Amino acid sequence: MKLISKEQFLEEHNKLSPASMQATLALLDRFKEEKRPQLKDDTWCLDKLRIPFMSWLATAQSQKANAKNKNFKKSTKKEIYRNYPETHYES
């Protein structure tokens, strides 16, 4: 188990990953914030953290895509407002 810096982890991860799974330092920071128990210090282990990171990244990307699709569907949906005749009840 070899411990490396965050920058080295990013470089190795991007080298091994397809274009759709490429990461940035900002994504690694978000991952570190959300997964604190796995990352107690500033060293990263490629063997230990790469699979959880890829899983987290895939989930984050799908959530982002779902949010984008919801906003798109919401904005393209034509809203219909109807004026219904008033009903007067005699008491």
N, C-alpha and C positions, 0 to 999 in steps of 0.2 A: 504494500500500500504506500504509494508515493504521494507526499503532500507537495502541492504546488501553489503558486499565487493565483489570484483571481484572473489576472490577465493571461497567464499561461493556460488556465482552465478554459477561458474563452477561446483562445487561439486553437487549442486542441479540439474543443467541441465543434467549432466552426469548420475545422479541417475534416472532421469525420461525419458531419451532418449534411443533409441535402439543403438546397437553398431555402426551402420553406421552413426549415427548423434552425436557421441561423440566429444567433443571439447577439446582444449588445451588453455593454457594461451596465446600462440602466436595468435591463432585464435581470441580470445577475444580482443586482442590488435588491430588486423587488423580491426575487426568489429567496434571497438571504433574510429579508425582513419577515417573509411569511413562513419560512422553515428554520427559525432560530435554533431549535434543539439539534438539528443536524449540522449546523454551522456555528460552533461555539467560538471559534477564533477566525483569524484571517487566512487560514490555510484551507485549500480545497483539495479533495481527493477525486481524481477523475474516475477511478474505478467505483468508488462508493456513491458519488453524487450525480454522475452523468445520466443514469436511467431515471432517478427521481426528477432531475431537472427537465429532461425531455418530456416526461409525463406532465409535469407542471406547465411547461411551455405549450404543449398541445392543448391542454385544458384552457389555458389563458387565451390562446389564439381562437379556439372555438367559441368561448364566451364573448370575445370581442366581435367575432363574425356574427354571432346571434344578435348581439346588441345592435350592430350596424343594420342587419336585416330587419329587425323590429322597427327601427327608426325609419328605414326606407319604406317599409310597408305602411307605416303609420302616415307618412307624409304623402304617399301616392294614393291613399284611399280617399275617395271623394265622400265628403260628409254631406248628408242630406238633412236639411231642416224643413220641417213642414209646419205650417200654421194650421192648427186644428181649430175648427169653429168653437167658440165659447159655448158652453152649455149652462143654461140658467135653470136652476131648480126653484120651484115655488115652494115655500114652506107653509 
